[in-house]
Amino acid sequence: MLEKIMHEAIASYRKTTVASFLAGLAVISAAYAGQRFAPAVVPAALVFLLASLGWAGGLALLLVAAGGVLASFRHSSRERGEPDLFITLNAHRSESAMLGQDGHGGSNGFSWLRRLLGAPAPHVGDLVRIRSLEEISATLDANGCLDGLPFMPEMASYCGRTGTVFRYVDKVYDYGGRKDLRRMQDAVLIAGLRCDGASHDGCQARCYLIWKTAWISPADAPAAVSGNKPLALGPTFVQSDGGGKRYVCQYTEIARASTRMSPRDPRQALRPLIAGNVTLAAFCVAMLTRLFNLAQGLRGGIPFPPCEPTSKTPSMRIDLNLQPGERVRVREPERIFETLDRIGKNRGLWFDRDMLKHTKEHRKVLARVDRIIDDASGQMRQMKTPSVILEGVDATGELLGFCPQHDFTFWREAWLERTDPARESA
């Protein structure tokens, strides 16, 4: 069943690619011929307008064809178990690269454009120092927030440390509310700094900590002198109406710390490129793939990547009791799809299309996830079916408007299999 779906996907990609290429050439040829051989009685302005529309339409069709070539290549690479092209081209912006460069080499060549547009510093790849707890406390309101974003107790231990800017946070995804992207300003991620949940009763989500630019300074800036001012950190939970705890963290308050953003605003795609979140090559691959998927949607074709649950029965449960440090292999897409219900979930957990980038990869288990804070309610939720997170595997944001949060993706054990280290080495 799935082999048929995969075959249909690649056939759909090729059909759209060829049709777009031929149509693009035809439209451009017609525009050129019309511009060159237009009768003298036709007004020059009209000829120019029609030719411009023809060239623009033809170029758009050729770009769709280029996106189709990329989709076919990425699909075939995944079938061969090779790294995804977007991840490969954005490797210089990966967490491991940022942790190893000590604040050097992060520029993507758009520093002049950032200055021209007045983009605030710091930028991706810059080495920064986290301000002292006293300095940060002075920026917080009575609720321990700056612009609605809480400074959490888990962040206090990092005060005074230096780190490399990993992402400029221009947008966030509102998991607990409208399920849409929202605009955030003056915020960054610092490579490797995730929440350990110590002050939130051991929440295991390991979200990336978001730092307002007012909480950091250039690494070479002189440190402030302590003035022994009182510190003001907000609460980690409040009592709910039912007498239980409602936890307060950066992600339960994400809607208050951000503003509505139009999905049609073209700047939301350009900001990650200008800020350095993505390389130019990775940006082009993602945008061409997005354009191709738009064309596929208009003609009723199969989008990239294809993700089609093949099971019509309730999702299955497989318990491997995986422990941190164990080596696993992500199963083939067809085996994963067999574990999903008709809406693409396994026991209530989505299998996201972005996770297809990692199928057939060998990874190490980083941690088990049994309990997390629900962003919507602020309640601690015990997972009925435990999941695991894998070392070096987080959300790339490519399919979510280059969202820079890089949340760890949760994996059901049904989607993984243990590997024999000796066999894997061979």
C-alpha positions in Angstrom: 0.0 0.0 0.0 2.7 2.5 1.0 5.0 1.5 -1.8 2.1 2.5 -4.1 1.8 5.9 -2.3 5.5 6.6 -2.6 5.4 5.7 -6.3 2.4 7.9 -6.8 4.3 10.8 -5.0 7.4 10.7 -7.3 5.2 10.3 -10.4 3.2 13.4 -9.2 6.4 15.4 -8.7 7.7 14.5 -12.1 4.4 15.3 -13.8 4.3 18.8 -12.3 8.0 19.4 -12.9 7.8 18.6 -16.6 4.5 20.4 -17.2 5.7 23.5 -15.4 9.0 23.5 -17.3 7.3 23.2 -20.7 4.7 25.7 -19.8 7.3 28.2 -18.6 9.3 27.9 -21.8 6.2 28.4 -23.8 5.0 31.5 -21.9 8.5 33.1 -22.1 8.8 32.3 -25.8 5.4 33.9 -26.4 6.3 36.9 -24.4 9.6 37.3 -26.3 7.9 36.8 -29.7 5.1 39.3 -28.8 7.6 41.9 -27.7 9.8 41.5 -30.8 7.1 41.1 -33.5 4.2 43.2 -32.1 2.4 45.2 -34.8 3.2 48.9 -34.9 -0.5 49.7 -34.2 -0.3 48.2 -30.7 0.7 50.8 -28.1 4.2 50.3 -26.8 3.0 50.5 -23.2 0.6 47.6 -23.7 3.3 45.5 -25.4 5.6 46.2 -22.5 2.9 45.3 -19.9 2.0 42.0 -21.6 5.6 41.0 -22.1 6.4 41.8 -18.5 3.5 39.6 -17.3 4.6 36.9 -19.6 8.2 36.9 -18.4 7.1 37.0 -14.8 4.6 34.1 -15.3 7.2 32.1 -17.3 9.8 32.6 -14.6 7.4 31.5 -11.9 6.6 28.3 -13.8 10.3 27.6 -14.2 10.8 28.1 -10.4 8.0 25.6 -9.8 9.9 23.2 -12.0 13.1 23.8 -10.1 11.2 23.1 -6.9 9.9 19.9 -8.4 13.5 18.8 -9.2 14.4 19.5 -5.6 11.4 17.7 -4.2 12.2 14.6 -6.3 15.9 14.7 -5.2 15.0 15.1 -1.6 12.5 12.3 -1.8 15.0 10.0 -3.5 17.7 10.9 -1.0 15.4 10.0 1.9 14.6 6.7 0.3 18.4 6.0 0.2 18.8 7.0 3.9 20.8 10.1 3.1 20.7 13.4 5.2 18.0 15.8 4.1 19.2 18.6 1.8 17.8 21.4 3.9 19.6 20.2 7.0 22.9 19.6 5.1 22.8 23.1 3.6 22.0 24.7 6.9 24.7 22.7 8.8 26.7 25.8 9.5 23.8 27.1 11.5 23.3 23.9 13.5 23.5 23.8 17.3 26.7 21.8 17.2 28.3 24.2 14.8 27.4 27.2 16.9 28.7 25.5 20.1 32.0 24.8 18.4 32.7 28.2 16.7 33.0 30.4 19.9 31.1 33.2 18.3 33.0 33.3 15.0 31.8 32.5 11.6 28.1 33.0 12.1 27.7 35.8 9.5 25.9 34.9 6.4 26.9 37.9 4.4 23.8 40.0 5.1 25.4 42.1 7.9 25.3 45.2 5.6 21.6 44.6 4.9 20.9 44.2 8.6 22.6 47.5 9.3 20.7 49.2 6.5 17.4 47.9 7.9 18.3 48.8 11.4 18.1 45.2 12.6 19.0 45.0 16.3 22.2 43.3 17.4 23.2 40.7 18.3 23.1 38.4 15.3 23.4 34.7 14.8 27.0 33.5 15.6 27.8 36.5 17.9 29.4 35.8 21.2 27.5 37.3 24.0 27.5 37.5 27.8 24.3 36.9 29.8 23.9 39.8 32.2 24.0 39.4 35.9 20.8 38.4 37.8 20.7 41.9 39.3 20.8 43.6 35.9 18.2 41.3 34.5 15.9 41.8 37.6 16.0 45.5 37.0 14.3 45.0 33.6 11.4 42.9 34.9 8.0 44.0 36.0 6.1 42.8 39.1 5.3 39.5 37.4 9.0 38.8 36.6 8.4 39.5 32.9 9.8 41.8 30.2 7.4 42.5 27.4 5.3 39.7 28.7 8.1 37.1 28.6 9.0 35.5 32.0 12.6 35.3 33.2 12.5 31.8 34.7 14.4 30.6 37.7 16.1 27.9 35.5 17.8 30.8 33.6 19.4 32.3 36.7 22.3 29.8 36.8 23.4 31.0 33.3 23.8 34.6 34.5 27.4 35.9 33.8 28.2 33.1 31.3 29.1 33.7 27.7 27.5 31.9 24.8 26.9 32.0 21.1 23.6 33.3 19.6 22.0 30.3 18.0 18.8 31.9 16.5 17.2 35.3 16.3 13.6 34.8 17.5 11.5 36.8 15.1 8.4 34.5 15.5 7.1 31.8 17.8 4.4 29.2 17.4 1.5 29.4 19.8 1.0 25.7 20.7 -1.4 26.4 23.5 -3.7 28.9 21.8 -4.6 29.7 18.1 -2.0 27.2 16.7 -0.4 30.0 14.6 2.8 31.9 14.2 3.1 35.1 16.3 5.6 38.0 16.0 8.3 38.3 18.7 10.9 41.1 18.9 14.2 41.6 20.6 14.7 37.9 21.5 17.3 35.3 20.8 18.3 31.7 21.6 21.7 30.9 22.9 23.3 27.7 21.7 22.7 24.8 24.1 20.8 26.6 26.7 17.6 24.6 27.3 15.2 24.5 30.3 15.9 21.6 32.7 12.5 22.0 34.4 14.1 22.1 37.9 11.8 24.8 39.1 8.8 23.4 37.3 8.5 20.1 39.1 10.7 18.3 36.6 9.0 19.1 33.3 10.8 17.1 30.7 10.1 19.1 27.5 13.6 20.7 27.5 12.4 23.8 25.7 15.0 26.3 24.4 15.2 29.3 26.7 14.3 32.6 25.1 16.5 35.5 26.0 15.4 39.1 25.5 18.3 41.2 24.1 18.1 43.4 27.2 19.3 40.4 29.2 22.5 39.9 27.2 25.5 42.1 26.1 28.4 41.7 23.8 31.0 39.3 25.3 33.7 42.0 25.3 31.5 44.6 27.1 32.6 45.3 30.7 30.5 43.5 33.3 28.3 45.7 35.5 29.2 46.3 39.1 26.9 44.7 41.7 24.8 47.2 43.6 23.0 44.7 45.9 19.6 45.7 44.6 16.6 43.5 45.5 15.8 40.7 42.9 12.4 40.2 41.5 11.6 36.9 39.8 8.1 35.9 38.9 6.3 32.8 40.3 6.7 29.4 38.6 3.1 28.5 39.3 -0.2 30.0 40.5 -3.1 28.3 42.2 -5.9 27.4 39.8 -9.5 27.7 40.6 -9.7 24.0 41.3 -7.0 24.2 43.9 -4.3 22.7 41.7 -1.2 24.2 40.2 -1.1 26.2 37.0 2.5 26.5 36.0 3.9 29.6 34.5 6.8 29.4 32.0 7.9 31.1 28.8 5.7 28.9 26.7 2.5 29.1 28.7 2.9 32.9 28.4 4.0 33.0 24.8 0.8 34.6 23.5 1.3 37.5 26.0 4.9 37.9 24.9 4.1 38.2 21.2 1.7 39.9 18.8 -0.5 38.8 15.9 1.2 38.4 12.6 -0.3 38.2 9.2 0.5 34.9 7.4 0.7 36.9 4.2 3.4 39.2 5.4 6.4 38.5 3.2 8.8 39.8 5.8 8.3 36.8 8.0 10.1 34.6 5.4 13.0 37.2 4.9 13.7 37.9 8.5 15.3 34.5 9.2 17.5 34.8 6.2 18.6 38.4 7.1 19.2 37.5 10.7 21.3 34.5 9.8 19.0 31.7 11.0 19.3 30.0 7.7 21.9 30.0 5.0 21.1 31.4 1.6 21.3 27.9 0.0 19.0 26.4 2.6 16.6 29.3 2.3 16.4 28.9 -1.5 15.7 25.1 -1.2 12.9 25.7 1.4 11.3 28.5 -0.6 11.4 26.6 -3.9 9.9 23.5 -2.1 7.2 25.7 -0.7 6.4 27.2 -4.1 6.3 23.7 -5.6 3.9 22.5 -2.8 1.7 25.5 -3.6 1.5 24.4 -7.2 0.8 20.8 -6.1 -2.0 22.0 -3.9 -3.6 24.0 -6.8 -3.6 21.1 -9.1 -4.4 18.4 -6.5 -1.0 16.8 -6.5 0.9 15.2 -3.6 2.9 17.6 -1.5 6.5 17.1 -0.4 7.2 15.3 1.8 4.3 12.8 1.4 2.9 11.7 4.8 0.0 9.4 4.5 -1.2 7.1 7.3 -1.9 3.7 6.0 -3.6 2.1 9.0 -7.3 2.3 9.4 -7.2 0.8 12.9 -6.4 2.4 16.3 -2.7 3.3 16.6 -0.5 0.5 18.0 1.7 0.7 21.1 5.2 -0.8 21.2 7.2 -0.7 24.4 11.0 -1.0 24.0 11.8 0.6 27.4 14.6 2.7 25.8 17.0 4.4 28.1 19.3 7.4 27.7 22.5 6.5 25.8 21.0 3.6 23.9 21.5 3.6 20.1 18.4 3.4 17.9 17.4 3.6 14.3 14.4 5.6 13.1 12.2 3.2 11.2 11.3 3.5 7.5 8.4 5.9 6.7 6.2 3.0 5.6 6.7 1.2 9.0 5.9 4.5 10.9 2.8 5.2 8.9 1.5 1.8 9.8 1.5 2.8 13.5 -0.6 6.0 12.9 -4.4 6.3 13.1 -6.4 7.9 10.3 -5.5 11.4 11.4 -1.8 10.8 11.7 -1.4 10.2 15.4 0.0 7.4 17.5 -1.8 7.3 20.8 -2.5 11.0 20.7 0.9 12.1 19.6 1.4 13.6 16.1 4.0 12.3 13.7 5.0 15.6 12.1 6.1 15.8 8.5 9.4 17.5 9.6 10.3 14.3 11.4 10.5 12.5 8.0 13.9 14.2 7.6 15.3 11.7 10.1 13.9 8.4 9.0 16.4 5.6 8.6 19.0 7.6 10.7 20.9 6.1 13.6 20.7 8.2 16.7 21.3 8.1 20.5 18.5 8.4 23.0 18.9 11.6 24.9 16.1 11.2 27.5 12.7 9.6 28.2 9.7 12.0 28.4 7.0 11.0 30.9 5.7 14.4 32.0 5.4 17.8 30.4 3.6 21.1 31.1 0.6 21.7 28.8 1.1 25.1 27.1 -2.6 25.7 26.9 -3.7 24.9 30.5 -0.4 25.2 32.4 -1.2 21.8 33.9 1.4 19.1 34.3 0.5 16.2 32.1 1.6 12.7 32.7 2.1 10.9 29.4 0.0 7.7 29.1 2.5 6.4 26.6 6.1 7.5 27.3 8.1 9.0 24.5 11.8 9.7 24.0 13.9 12.5 22.6 16.9 11.8 20.3 20.2 13.5 20.5 20.6 16.2 17.9 17.0 15.9 16.6 14.8 18.9 16.9 12.3 20.8 14.8 14.0 22.5 11.9 11.2 25.0 11.3 11.4 24.6 7.5 7.7 23.6 7.2 6.6 26.2 9.8 7.7 29.5 8.3 11.3 29.0 9.6 10.1 29.1 13.2 13.3 29.3 15.2 12.2 27.5 18.5 14.0 24.2 17.7 11.8 22.2 20.1 12.8 18.6 20.6 10.5 16.3 18.8 8.9 13.5 20.8 9.3 10.0 19.4 7.1 7.0 20.2 9.1 3.8 20.6 6.9 2.3 17.9 8.8 4.6 15.5 12.2 3.4 16.5 14.2 0.1 16.7 17.2 -0.8 18.7 20.5 -1.2 16.8 23.4 -3.6 17.3 26.5 -1.3 17.7 28.8 -3.8 16.0 26.4 -4.2 13.1 25.9 -0.5 12.9 29.7 0.1 12.8 30.1 -2.5 10.1 
